[in-house]
Amino acid sequence: MLRIETVDIVLPLDQSEDLTAWKTAAAEKLGIAAERIDDTRLRKHSIDARHRRIKVQLRLEVSIDGPLPPEELPHWEVLTLPANAKTIVIVGCGPAGMFAALRCLELGLKPIVLERGKDASARRFDLAPILREGRVIEESNYCFGEGGAGTFSDGKLYTRATKRGPVAKVYEILVAHGAPPKILTDAHPHIGSNLLPNVVKAMRASILAGGGEVRFQSKVTDFLLDGSKLRGVVLGSGEELPAAAVILATGHSARDIYRLLAARNILMEAKPFAVGFRIEHPQPFVDRIQYHLSKDEERPRLLPAARYRLATKIRGRGVHSFCMCPGGWIVPASTENDEVVVNGMSLARRDSPFANSGMVVTVEPEDTKHFEKEHGILAGLAYQKELERTAKIAGGGGQIAPGQRVTDFLAGQISSSLPEMSYFPGANPAPLHELLPKGIVSRMREGLRLFGQQMHGYTSRDGLLLGFETRTSSPVRIPRRDDTLEHPEITGLFPCGEGAGYAGGIVSAALDGMRVAEAVAG
């Protein structure tokens, strides 16, 4: 009689893809003969590299005395909207906005997604000027456009969310729209910037097929307010777009939206964020440390480019790595031409010879008080912007970044030369230790020295720092009620995602988008 079991096994790396070894280990765990196992299906895959002998942990679904039933990959069901469907305007076509739109369709609401930038195909062409000429197309770049900042990123799907059901649904929706099925089983899944554009285009197609709308180059410039009730938005073209509700999912770089909220006296709150720089090393260095390899030993074929996470707390402020990109590139993430901002990305293969990560220090609202007199609640934005303008001047023009070897940052001297790097626009030596605020520099130095003890060689001359990483998260939160997720003072306004201060990555933004759509539906 057919029996299906789920079993966890651990195998040496060199046996981790051997299906016979899977059956043997599973049978031993279940206390049965291996011949009774007909089929195995992978449910979870993770690498345990804590020791020299690397092991792979596998969760398998196995069938005993018969085959496993066929399994279909996740797919998206196109539903028909009712004729009287309410119109919901969604401002922003990043993960929060797109997942909110798909959930609206499931709930019988008509989403109209407004995106200031271009579609993913056209947007790709607008990356060339920023890379080759140092010229930012301010409405279409690494931050703005279809899919948001995540489209041209590493596509990391890591989240601290603990509710596996909703997280699994996010992964399933992504796979239904072309993401690699292995994200359903990998312990640390990612998609890659070469695959993400097609995924977001497929999601747009599902929104359109379900009766929703997606409008590109449609920038929101004002709100339609009747007292404390939001009844729609105004576009840059002058068009007024009424709606039953507005989901504000603009991402953390849409600073004009924060300025609009402030001008309209709509309540916002200051919140912590973080600033620092990108730190880059040769990927083989990270592989050697994380996989316990000897100096000239190559990474085994079955192992992915190694990643790391470093964190500590120094005098009340966090110092930590952020958005680590193994086998990746540093890219210019500026949204205006008077600034230099850096971020990281990688392809699905993660096959660049470099590894980079944000290395940042927490900034609390009290640290930005000197900007409050002029900028009020937007003091944090002014703090970020000042660093970005400083980086522009120190770089010397275009999107050339200011750079410094880690050893020189710690010693307080300008680097005489910079190591080979992945950042295409290039970098010029600059005293990053003088350009960042003193409180950031002192904590960063202590943090780096500690991390150098944890990863021997992390603070060597081969380590490169590029300035500045400033867009880690929004410096303000747009408040909302716990029960309805609606703004506490403006009815019809639903703050959502990373830009509103409620998410920190693709998955958490997607989860928040779905949750807010459900709140709008009531």
MOJO-V592251 format. One record per backbone hydrogen bond with DSSP energy under -0.5 kcal/mol. CO is the residue of the C=O (numbers start at 1). NH is the residue of the N-H. If there is no record, write none. Layout:
BEGIN
co->{CO CO}
nh->{NH NH}
END
This chain:
BEGIN
co->{3 5 7 9 11 12 12 13 15 17 18 19 20 21 22 23 24 25 26 27 27 33 34 36 36 39 41 44 45 46 47 48 52 54 55 56 56 57 58 58 59 59 60 60 61 62 63 63 64 75 76 77 79 82 86 87 87 87 88 89 89 90 90 91 93 94 95 96 97 98 99 100 101 102 103 104 105 109 110 111 111 112 112 113 113 114 115 117 118 119 120 121 122 122 123 124 125 126 127 128 128 129 129 129 134 136 137 144 145 147 148 150 151 154 155 156 162 163 164 165 166 167 168 169 170 171 172 173 174 174 175 180 181 182 182 185 186 189 192 192 193 195 195 196 197 198 199 200 201 202 203 204 205 206 207 208 213 214 215 217 219 222 223 224 224 225 226 226 228 228 229 229 231 232 233 234 234 235 239 240 241 245 246 246 247 247 248 249 251 253 254 254 255 256 257 258 259 260 261 262 265 269 273 274 275 276 276 277 278 279 280 281 282 282 283 284 285 286 287 288 288 289 294 300 310 312 314 317 318 319 320 322 324 325 325 327 327 329 330 331 331 336 341 341 343 345 346 347 353 354 355 356 357 358 359 360 361 362 363 364 365 366 368 369 369 371 372 375 376 378 379 380 381 382 383 384 385 386 387 388 388 389 390 391 392 392 397 401 402 403 404 405 406 407 408 408 422 423 426 428 430 431 431 432 437 437 438 439 440 441 442 443 444 445 446 447 448 449 450 450 451 455 457 460 463 464 465 466 468 468 469 475 477 477 481 486 489 490 491 492 492 493 493 494 496 497 498 498 500 505 506 507 508 509 510 511 512 513 514 515 516 517 518}
nh->{64 62 60 58 56 15 16 16 18 19 22 23 24 25 26 27 28 29 30 31 32 36 37 38 65 63 61 59 187 57 49 55 54 13 48 11 58 46 9 60 43 44 7 62 41 5 38 39 3 77 78 79 81 85 110 89 244 245 112 91 247 92 114 249 147 98 99 100 101 102 103 104 105 106 107 109 108 111 88 113 213 90 114 115 215 92 218 217 146 123 124 125 125 126 126 127 128 130 131 132 133 133 134 135 136 138 140 141 148 150 151 153 153 192 191 506 164 167 168 169 170 171 172 173 174 175 176 177 177 179 178 183 184 185 186 45 189 157 195 196 197 198 199 200 201 202 203 204 205 206 207 208 209 210 212 211 113 216 115 219 236 234 225 231 232 227 228 229 230 491 226 231 243 224 241 221 222 238 235 242 233 89 248 494 91 249 496 94 254 255 257 258 259 260 261 262 263 264 266 265 267 477 363 472 361 468 469 359 466 357 464 355 285 286 287 288 289 290 291 292 293 292 297 303 321 319 317 314 362 312 360 358 326 328 356 347 352 345 424 333 343 339 333 334 331 329 193 350 283 328 281 325 279 322 277 320 275 364 273 367 368 369 371 372 373 375 376 378 379 382 383 384 385 386 387 388 389 390 391 340 392 393 394 395 396 397 400 428 467 430 465 409 410 411 412 413 424 426 401 403 432 434 435 436 440 441 442 443 444 445 446 447 448 449 450 451 452 453 453 454 455 458 460 463 406 280 404 278 342 470 276 271 269 479 485 481 491 493 230 246 494 487 495 248 500 502 474 501 478 509 510 511 512 513 514 515 516 517 518 519 520 521 522}
END
